[in-house]
Amino acid sequence: MADVHVKTGVDDLINYLRTKGKVSLKEASEQLKIPETTLQLWLDFLVEERIVGMEYKFTKPFIFLNEEDTTDASNAEKDKVGKATIDTFKEEFFSNAKQKEIPESKILSLWQNHLSKEIDKQKEFFLLEANKRAIENPERVFGLYKRRLIEM
């Protein structure tokens, strides 16, 4: 009997991450032609099993294989990403706005609008996770979370 190899969508994801390194969830979804919601379900398991890692740059999720890389450059990049905070992104946003000569009086409202839109993109995932954890009134919790982030 010939060897039969079954290849799954998860295998395709792992191979894609091997060739691409770190990619956004959206990019992986588009390239593999897998709905983001399906991909997110796979990633929940793969992250829990530490096969795949996930990190957020601002509110945008990026995924990568959890393979140990001991190079100094890679470790420095991991340290840099690990220390990123919303303040880091805010400073970068304000700096870019100033370089584009946007009046300072408008930068804060542009930041808050940008932040609000990015947070809203995560609402569905937030509510799904809140429901898994039986959090009461997840819409209210999300609203508080969003308000606190925007007011920072």
Backbone bond lengths (Angstrom), bond angles and torsions (degrees), N, CA, C in turn:
res aa  C-N    CA-C-N  psi(-1)  N-CA   C-N-CA  omega(-1)  CA-C   N-CA-C  phi
1 M - - - 1.445 - - 1.532 108.75 -
2 A 1.302 116.59 132.92 1.464 121.85 -179.05 1.521 109.85 -72.16
3 D 1.341 114.79 149.87 1.461 119.06 175.58 1.518 109.36 -67.28
4 V 1.305 115.34 131.08 1.451 120.91 179.01 1.519 107.78 -111.10
5 H 1.317 117.12 128.06 1.451 122.21 178.80 1.522 108.65 -114.31
6 V 1.299 114.91 123.54 1.452 120.46 176.96 1.518 107.54 -98.96
7 K 1.307 115.86 129.41 1.458 121.27 -178.34 1.527 108.10 -114.31
8 T 1.318 115.58 128.10 1.461 119.97 -177.98 1.526 110.62 -107.42
9 G 1.314 115.18 172.50 1.459 120.60 175.09 1.519 111.71 -62.33
10 V 1.328 116.70 -33.27 1.463 120.33 177.63 1.528 110.04 -65.56
11 D 1.343 116.50 -38.90 1.467 119.87 175.71 1.525 110.17 -60.15
12 D 1.328 116.27 -42.32 1.466 120.26 178.25 1.529 110.83 -61.90
13 L 1.326 116.52 -40.96 1.465 120.74 178.60 1.524 110.75 -62.43
14 I 1.322 117.45 -47.20 1.468 121.85 -179.52 1.526 110.01 -60.57
15 N 1.331 117.09 -45.71 1.468 120.67 179.10 1.521 111.30 -63.74
16 Y 1.316 116.71 -39.66 1.468 120.89 178.08 1.534 110.47 -61.74
17 L 1.326 116.03 -44.48 1.467 119.40 179.56 1.526 111.38 -66.99
18 R 1.325 117.61 -31.75 1.475 120.36 176.48 1.530 110.41 -62.68
19 T 1.314 116.80 -38.66 1.463 119.67 -177.16 1.523 112.76 -83.92
20 K 1.329 117.55 -31.33 1.466 120.63 -173.70 1.522 114.08 -99.12
21 G 1.318 117.74 -23.07 1.464 119.37 -174.65 1.515 109.85 81.08
22 K 1.317 116.73 -129.88 1.460 121.31 -178.14 1.522 109.14 -88.72
23 V 1.336 115.93 128.97 1.465 121.41 179.68 1.526 109.15 -137.89
24 S 1.314 114.79 158.75 1.464 118.50 176.40 1.525 108.87 -73.49
25 L 1.307 115.29 152.74 1.465 121.25 177.70 1.521 109.56 -57.31
26 K 1.318 116.01 -41.76 1.467 120.88 -178.72 1.534 110.92 -62.95
27 E 1.334 116.50 -44.38 1.465 120.00 179.84 1.528 111.11 -62.03
28 A 1.329 116.75 -44.34 1.466 120.46 178.74 1.524 110.34 -61.39
29 S 1.321 116.37 -42.37 1.460 121.62 179.09 1.526 110.91 -59.79
30 E 1.321 115.90 -46.29 1.468 120.35 -178.55 1.531 111.76 -67.69
31 Q 1.332 116.89 -44.52 1.462 120.57 -176.44 1.529 112.27 -68.23
32 L 1.332 115.98 -36.97 1.461 120.04 -178.14 1.531 112.36 -90.78
33 K 1.331 115.05 -5.50 1.467 121.44 -179.22 1.537 111.11 56.81
34 I 1.337 113.60 48.61 1.465 122.05 178.79 1.524 106.60 -123.22
35 P 1.317 118.70 130.72 1.472 119.38 178.14 1.532 110.82 -57.15
36 E 1.333 115.92 141.88 1.465 120.43 -179.10 1.523 112.02 -55.97
37 T 1.321 116.85 -37.58 1.469 119.24 -178.91 1.531 111.10 -64.92
38 T 1.324 117.51 -39.41 1.464 121.34 177.06 1.519 110.12 -66.87
39 L 1.320 115.84 -45.51 1.457 120.90 179.31 1.528 110.28 -59.94
40 Q 1.322 116.86 -40.25 1.464 120.76 179.53 1.526 110.89 -63.05
41 L 1.322 117.34 -38.75 1.467 120.45 177.59 1.531 111.06 -63.35
42 W 1.331 116.73 -42.14 1.462 120.36 177.09 1.520 109.83 -62.56
43 L 1.339 115.05 -44.07 1.458 119.93 -176.44 1.525 112.27 -65.73
44 D 1.322 117.01 -33.93 1.466 119.37 177.01 1.530 109.64 -54.13
45 F 1.311 115.97 -45.95 1.459 120.74 179.69 1.528 111.05 -70.65
46 L 1.326 117.35 -47.81 1.461 121.41 -176.14 1.528 111.91 -63.81
47 V 1.316 117.13 -35.46 1.463 120.78 177.41 1.525 109.40 -70.12
48 E 1.319 116.37 -43.63 1.469 120.38 179.17 1.523 110.88 -59.79
49 E 1.321 117.19 -36.93 1.461 122.31 179.46 1.534 111.88 -84.66
50 R 1.317 116.68 -0.44 1.474 124.12 178.28 1.527 113.22 62.29
51 I 1.317 115.20 29.52 1.460 120.77 175.05 1.524 108.34 -84.44
52 V 1.313 114.90 -39.43 1.467 122.51 -179.71 1.521 107.55 -122.57
53 G 1.317 115.75 146.12 1.455 120.87 174.70 1.516 109.35 -107.91
54 M 1.314 115.32 155.02 1.458 120.45 177.69 1.516 107.56 -136.71
55 E 1.312 115.37 135.63 1.458 120.52 175.60 1.518 108.08 -139.07
56 Y 1.287 114.13 159.52 1.455 119.78 -177.77 1.515 109.18 -116.33
57 K 1.302 115.25 130.86 1.454 121.58 169.39 1.509 103.73 -106.72
58 F 1.301 113.11 106.54 1.454 122.58 -169.16 1.516 106.18 64.73
59 T 1.299 120.67 -112.21 1.461 120.19 177.20 1.525 111.38 -115.91
60 K 1.309 117.28 8.50 1.459 121.27 -177.98 1.531 109.57 -92.05
61 P 1.353 117.78 119.30 1.460 120.12 -178.23 1.529 112.32 -78.22
62 F 1.325 114.97 136.40 1.458 122.88 174.42 1.517 107.85 -121.11
63 I 1.334 115.60 143.13 1.460 120.83 -178.34 1.520 109.47 -121.94
64 F 1.344 114.93 153.89 1.451 120.77 -179.23 1.522 108.42 -160.51
65 L 1.327 115.94 159.02 1.461 120.10 176.06 1.513 108.60 -73.51
66 N 1.306 116.78 142.86 1.461 122.06 179.45 1.518 110.20 -89.21
67 E 1.303 117.37 61.71 1.450 120.79 177.33 1.516 107.65 -101.33
68 E 1.315 116.40 134.46 1.456 120.64 -178.46 1.522 110.14 -66.64
69 D 1.311 115.17 131.12 1.453 121.99 175.19 1.512 106.12 -130.28
70 T 1.308 116.99 116.90 1.454 120.47 -173.37 1.526 113.54 -97.02
71 T 1.310 118.18 8.71 1.454 118.75 -179.83 1.519 110.19 -67.96
72 D 1.307 116.47 147.37 1.460 121.57 -179.12 1.517 111.52 -61.02
73 A 1.329 117.23 -40.45 1.472 120.59 -178.71 1.524 110.35 -63.59
74 S 1.317 116.01 -42.60 1.457 119.40 -179.81 1.521 110.61 -65.55
75 N 1.315 117.85 -42.58 1.458 121.55 178.97 1.519 111.22 -64.27
76 A 1.321 117.20 -38.15 1.466 120.74 178.42 1.520 110.19 -64.52
77 E 1.333 117.37 -40.62 1.466 121.25 178.84 1.520 110.28 -65.39
78 K 1.334 117.27 -42.01 1.457 120.87 178.53 1.525 110.62 -62.22
79 D 1.333 116.83 -41.44 1.465 120.48 178.42 1.516 110.68 -63.33
80 K 1.330 116.29 -42.34 1.456 121.06 -179.34 1.523 110.85 -62.49
81 V 1.333 117.28 -45.87 1.458 121.72 179.98 1.519 110.31 -65.85
82 G 1.321 116.88 -40.88 1.449 120.90 -179.07 1.521 113.04 -62.80
83 K 1.310 117.63 -26.32 1.458 121.65 -178.32 1.523 113.04 -94.03
84 A 1.323 116.84 -3.07 1.461 120.18 -179.89 1.526 109.43 -65.26
85 T 1.308 115.18 135.08 1.461 120.70 178.01 1.509 108.03 -129.30
86 I 1.299 114.98 172.56 1.459 118.92 177.36 1.525 110.16 -61.77
87 D 1.337 116.39 -31.84 1.470 119.97 177.50 1.524 111.17 -62.80
88 T 1.330 116.07 -37.48 1.471 120.80 177.79 1.522 110.12 -60.37
89 F 1.331 116.09 -45.96 1.460 120.24 -179.41 1.524 111.29 -68.48
90 K 1.329 116.14 -35.77 1.464 120.30 178.63 1.524 109.84 -64.49
91 E 1.326 116.55 -45.42 1.471 120.47 178.60 1.529 110.82 -60.17
92 E 1.322 115.99 -42.97 1.466 120.49 179.15 1.523 110.82 -63.67
93 F 1.337 116.90 -42.44 1.460 122.13 178.86 1.533 110.05 -60.76
94 F 1.338 115.89 -48.52 1.466 120.43 -178.97 1.531 110.96 -63.48
95 S 1.325 116.49 -41.04 1.464 120.69 179.11 1.532 110.83 -62.14
96 N 1.327 116.15 -46.00 1.474 120.34 178.91 1.527 111.15 -63.11
97 A 1.321 116.45 -40.15 1.471 120.23 179.58 1.530 110.70 -63.85
98 K 1.318 116.50 -41.39 1.473 120.19 178.73 1.521 111.13 -64.82
99 Q 1.342 115.98 -39.03 1.471 119.89 177.84 1.522 111.09 -63.75
100 K 1.322 116.47 -30.46 1.465 121.09 178.76 1.523 111.40 -86.76
101 E 1.334 114.97 6.92 1.466 123.09 176.79 1.530 113.06 59.81
102 I 1.305 115.43 36.97 1.464 120.69 173.93 1.523 106.76 -79.47
103 P 1.312 117.79 133.48 1.467 119.91 -178.79 1.536 111.22 -57.89
104 E 1.327 115.38 136.30 1.473 120.16 -177.58 1.523 112.11 -57.57
105 S 1.327 116.69 -29.89 1.459 119.96 -179.31 1.536 112.10 -66.05
106 K 1.330 117.54 -18.54 1.466 121.16 -178.37 1.528 113.16 -103.21
107 I 1.313 117.20 -15.56 1.465 120.05 -173.16 1.529 111.61 -63.14
108 L 1.326 117.43 -43.92 1.469 119.68 -177.83 1.532 111.41 -60.65
109 S 1.331 117.24 -44.27 1.464 118.71 -179.29 1.534 110.80 -68.68
110 L 1.331 117.56 -33.98 1.470 119.88 175.59 1.532 110.17 -65.16
111 W 1.326 116.22 -41.92 1.466 120.87 177.87 1.534 110.50 -60.60
112 Q 1.308 116.59 -47.93 1.464 120.46 -178.05 1.525 111.29 -63.38
113 N 1.312 116.88 -38.65 1.464 121.17 177.42 1.535 110.51 -65.60
114 H 1.332 115.78 -45.71 1.464 120.98 178.57 1.526 110.48 -60.38
115 L 1.317 115.83 -47.37 1.450 121.69 -179.29 1.534 111.10 -61.51
116 S 1.310 116.74 -43.98 1.461 122.02 179.80 1.526 110.69 -58.55
117 K 1.327 117.01 -45.45 1.468 120.88 -179.66 1.523 111.44 -64.53
118 E 1.337 116.44 -41.72 1.462 120.24 -179.30 1.534 111.29 -67.01
119 I 1.319 116.48 -39.13 1.466 120.21 178.34 1.529 109.95 -65.66
120 D 1.323 116.94 -41.97 1.467 120.66 -179.80 1.535 111.88 -60.58
121 K 1.321 117.40 -29.11 1.466 120.43 178.32 1.526 111.48 -65.39
122 Q 1.329 116.59 -21.54 1.456 121.08 -178.77 1.524 113.01 -97.43
123 K 1.330 117.13 -0.55 1.460 120.67 -173.67 1.527 112.05 -60.15
124 E 1.308 117.68 -47.09 1.467 120.47 -177.35 1.531 110.70 -58.07
125 F 1.330 116.63 -45.71 1.459 120.94 178.85 1.529 111.01 -64.42
126 F 1.328 116.49 -42.93 1.465 121.88 178.86 1.529 110.11 -57.68
127 L 1.330 116.55 -48.91 1.464 120.75 -178.29 1.526 111.60 -65.21
128 L 1.311 117.04 -39.02 1.458 121.44 177.56 1.532 110.24 -60.51
129 E 1.329 116.29 -48.48 1.461 121.03 179.78 1.528 111.07 -66.29
130 A 1.326 118.15 -38.72 1.467 121.83 178.41 1.530 110.22 -63.00
131 N 1.319 116.59 -40.69 1.468 120.20 178.40 1.527 111.58 -66.66
132 K 1.344 116.88 -37.92 1.465 120.17 177.25 1.525 110.31 -60.62
133 R 1.316 115.82 -32.92 1.463 121.16 -176.94 1.531 112.42 -95.40
134 A 1.329 115.85 8.52 1.472 122.76 178.12 1.527 112.40 54.95
135 I 1.314 116.56 40.47 1.466 121.06 177.25 1.526 108.05 -77.51
136 E 1.313 114.97 129.63 1.460 119.59 -179.75 1.524 110.15 -72.43
137 N 1.309 115.28 138.60 1.458 123.58 176.53 1.540 112.85 50.78
138 P 1.335 117.01 61.63 1.468 120.07 -176.97 1.532 113.70 -62.19
139 E 1.326 117.60 -29.19 1.481 119.87 177.50 1.524 109.87 -61.67
140 R 1.326 116.31 -43.33 1.466 121.02 179.48 1.532 110.55 -65.23
141 V 1.337 116.42 -43.64 1.460 120.96 179.32 1.523 110.02 -61.29
142 F 1.335 115.83 -42.88 1.468 119.45 178.55 1.532 110.21 -62.27
143 G 1.317 117.08 -42.90 1.463 120.87 179.04 1.524 111.85 -60.24
144 L 1.334 116.93 -42.68 1.467 120.79 177.88 1.523 111.02 -64.22
145 Y 1.330 115.38 -44.21 1.467 121.52 178.35 1.531 110.38 -58.42
146 K 1.311 116.22 -48.38 1.458 121.13 -179.18 1.528 111.14 -61.91
147 R 1.317 115.70 -46.92 1.481 120.56 -178.62 1.535 110.55 -60.10
148 R 1.327 116.77 -43.46 1.461 120.10 -179.37 1.528 111.52 -64.30
149 L 1.314 116.63 -40.54 1.458 119.52 178.94 1.528 111.05 -64.97
150 I 1.302 116.38 -43.52 1.465 120.62 -177.44 1.524 111.39 -67.53
151 E 1.323 116.49 -34.36 1.470 120.20 -177.80 1.530 113.02 -79.74
152 M 1.309 118.47 -8.73 1.462 120.99 -179.46 1.505 112.16 -62.44
